[in-house]
Amino acid sequence: MKMMMKPSILTLVCLFAFGSVALADGTLTPKHGGRMAETEGSRLELVVTGDTIDLYVTDHGDKPVVVAKASAKVVLLNQGQKMEVTLQPVTGNQLSGTAKVSGGEHATAVVTVEGLPKRLSARIPDHR
């Protein structure tokens, strides 16, 4: 009985130790100075500058995802206030919209992208 348990425990330890390393993805590095989240094998970078809200979509390998037929909804949550902004495709992997956002660069955001092979949804924490 002891001989049978040792290999299975060793197997579990190896799967846990090396499996998590193989799945680890490293640090998400924003290319446009925004905040990032990863969901469904895609990466979302949210950039809020003044009244402009931009969203950049890349795949798991940081290659741009064409968003020509997509749209996005961003819900910004800041100090008890909720604001919803619709984003439309601009070029390549960028969706953009405008809104009078007070403290938007610090707001927590819930982002939903429709019109891609998979619907993407992610929560992007505040910048503080």
Wavefront OBJ file of the C-alpha trace (Angstrom):
o trace
v 0.000 0.000 0.000
v 2.805 2.450 0.854
v 4.533 1.728 -2.450
v 1.381 2.612 -4.406
v 0.898 5.925 -2.604
v 4.433 7.231 -3.099
v 4.277 7.449 -6.900
v 0.848 9.103 -6.864
v 1.919 11.666 -4.245
v 5.106 12.347 -6.200
v 3.074 12.734 -9.382
v 0.737 15.224 -7.708
v 3.638 17.220 -6.298
v 5.326 17.360 -9.731
v 2.095 18.357 -11.484
v 1.463 21.097 -8.964
v 5.029 22.415 -8.945
v 5.799 22.236 -12.649
v 2.249 22.633 -13.968
v 1.874 26.052 -12.395
v 5.221 27.151 -13.835
v 4.175 26.012 -17.296
v 0.914 27.944 -17.003
v 2.499 31.061 -15.539
v 2.385 33.938 -17.951
v 4.553 36.593 -16.390
v 3.774 40.243 -15.962
v 1.264 42.009 -18.179
v 3.122 44.974 -19.648
v 0.964 47.782 -21.061
v 2.126 49.145 -24.425
v 0.019 52.320 -24.239
v 0.460 53.302 -20.582
v -2.864 51.854 -19.454
v -4.056 49.156 -17.095
v -4.344 45.538 -18.152
v -6.342 42.392 -17.583
v -6.266 38.970 -19.182
v -9.391 37.002 -20.039
v -10.326 34.107 -22.335
v -6.828 34.021 -23.851
v -6.910 37.715 -24.714
v -5.379 40.771 -23.111
v -7.204 44.047 -22.628
v -5.442 47.358 -22.040
v -7.620 50.249 -20.880
v -6.276 53.787 -21.316
v -8.241 56.732 -19.900
v -6.854 60.130 -20.902
v -8.991 63.214 -20.320
v -12.343 62.549 -22.008
v -11.031 59.718 -24.200
v -11.277 56.044 -23.299
v -9.283 53.609 -25.424
v -9.230 49.827 -25.261
v -6.539 47.765 -26.981
v -7.094 44.029 -27.537
v -4.234 41.584 -28.034
v -4.009 37.821 -27.952
v -2.176 35.756 -25.366
v 1.102 36.340 -27.242
v 0.617 40.146 -27.350
v -0.288 40.146 -31.056
v -3.018 42.667 -32.003
v -6.554 41.290 -32.413
v -8.540 42.961 -35.223
v -11.630 44.581 -33.682
v -13.234 46.012 -36.861
v -16.543 44.211 -36.193
v -16.449 44.501 -32.408
v -17.805 46.938 -29.858
v -17.121 47.314 -26.182
v -18.864 48.579 -23.088
v -16.847 49.989 -20.202
v -18.455 50.555 -16.823
v -16.315 52.841 -14.648
v -16.827 52.654 -10.884
v -15.312 55.545 -8.951
v -16.156 56.777 -5.463
v -19.687 55.389 -5.522
v -20.405 56.714 -9.024
v -21.051 54.480 -12.023
v -20.563 55.567 -15.631
v -21.117 53.468 -18.745
v -19.274 54.232 -22.000
v -19.643 52.491 -25.379
v -16.483 52.044 -27.449
v -16.345 51.605 -31.224
v -13.501 50.326 -33.452
v -10.928 52.907 -34.512
v -8.005 51.059 -36.112
v -6.491 47.601 -35.867
v -6.908 46.453 -32.280
v -8.184 49.739 -30.804
v -11.686 50.643 -29.682
v -12.399 54.169 -28.485
v -15.093 56.370 -26.988
v -15.492 59.701 -25.256
v -17.096 60.668 -21.983
v -16.701 63.305 -19.314
v -15.007 61.080 -16.741
v -14.010 62.488 -13.375
v -11.086 60.464 -12.031
v -11.511 57.813 -14.739
v -7.833 56.960 -14.765
v -8.267 55.822 -11.159
v -11.661 54.122 -11.516
v -12.209 50.394 -11.384
v -13.510 49.261 -14.786
v -15.637 46.381 -15.945
v -15.043 45.815 -19.663
v -17.128 43.709 -22.050
v -16.169 43.202 -25.705
v -18.720 41.769 -28.158
v -18.298 40.818 -31.818
v -15.150 38.719 -31.532
v -15.110 34.907 -31.784
v -15.387 34.873 -27.957
v -17.157 37.438 -25.799
v -14.552 39.013 -23.529
v -15.291 40.317 -20.070
v -12.851 41.481 -17.423
v -12.572 43.613 -14.315
v -9.647 46.021 -14.409
v -8.724 47.314 -10.948
v -8.064 50.967 -10.219
v -4.635 52.497 -10.732
v -4.070 53.559 -7.121
l 1 2 3 4 5 6 7 8 9 10 11 12 13 14 15 16 17 18 19 20 21 22 23 24 25 26 27 28 29 30 31 32 33 34 35 36 37 38 39 40 41 42 43 44 45 46 47 48 49 50 51 52 53 54 55 56 57 58 59 60 61 62 63 64 65 66 67 68 69 70 71 72 73 74 75 76 77 78 79 80 81 82 83 84 85 86 87 88 89 90 91 92 93 94 95 96 97 98 99 100 101 102 103 104 105 106 107 108 109 110 111 112 113 114 115 116 117 118 119 120 121 122 123 124 125 126 127 128
